[in-house]
Amino acid sequence: MADLMEINGVQVAPGTKQAIRVPVTQDLNGGEVAEVIHVIRGAKPGRTLGLIGLQHGDEWFDLQIMRFLVSELDPSRMCGTLLAVPVASPVAFGNLQRITQPESDGPDMNRIWPGVHTWLAESMAKVLDREFVRKCDAVLDFHPGPWGGACAMVGYGRDFPNQEIIQRGRDLAMAMGFPCVGSTRLMEVFRAALADRVHVPPTGRSQPGRGDRRPRLGDRAGAGVA
Ligand SMILES: [Zn+2]
C-alpha cells in the first residue's frame, strides 16, 4: 500500500497508533452510529493487515484478542500497518444479538457487503468498505461463537475468481494451527468489496455452520475436535 495511511481524512504518521471514530449516521434516538478503526502504523513501510470482528453482535470473544493487540503492539518495531475494527456492528453488539436490525431487508451485516441501501447494517458496511477493507492487503474476519461455543476452526474463501487468492487464504488458514480448517463462500459474503483486490480473508469460527452455510470440511477436519 502507499506510504500514506489516511482514515476518514485523518492521516496517521509512521511509528504511531491512533483510534479513529468514523461517523455513519444519526440513529432515530438522536445518538450517533459510528465505527471505530484502530490504526497501528509501523515505523517501516510494509503491507496492511485488517482485523474485523463483531459483525454479529453475539460473537464477542475477539474483543479480548484485539484489545491485547491494540494495546501491546509497538509501532516503532513494526513494518506495515495493522487496522483493527473490534466492533463492526456496535448496534448488534449493544443489543447482544447476532443481527443488526431485525425489521429491515438487510439485517445480517455479514451478508450485505459492500452495502447498497440505507439500512443500518448496510450503512455501516459502506463506511467500513470505504475506510477499512479497501485499505487492506489482507483481511481476517473473526466470527467466534457466542458463550458456549466449543469447536475451534478457521475457514478460507473458496469462491474467489483468482486461484492464487484461494491458495494464499488456505495457506494462511493452515498456518494458524487450528485443529479444524474448512472452506466457505467468502466472495458471496464480501462480494464486490474484495472482487478486484488481492486479499487473504480467512474466517475464524468456533461453531461451524451455526446460523450459516456449513463450511466444507476436509482440509484438516477431525483432529482434536470434540
Ligand atoms: Zn458471525
Boltz pocket constraint, residues with backbone or C-beta under 6 A from the ligand:
constraints:
  - pocket:
      binder: B
      contacts: [[A, 55], [A, 56], [A, 59], [A, 110], [A, 142], [A, 143], [A, 144]]
      max_distance: 6.0
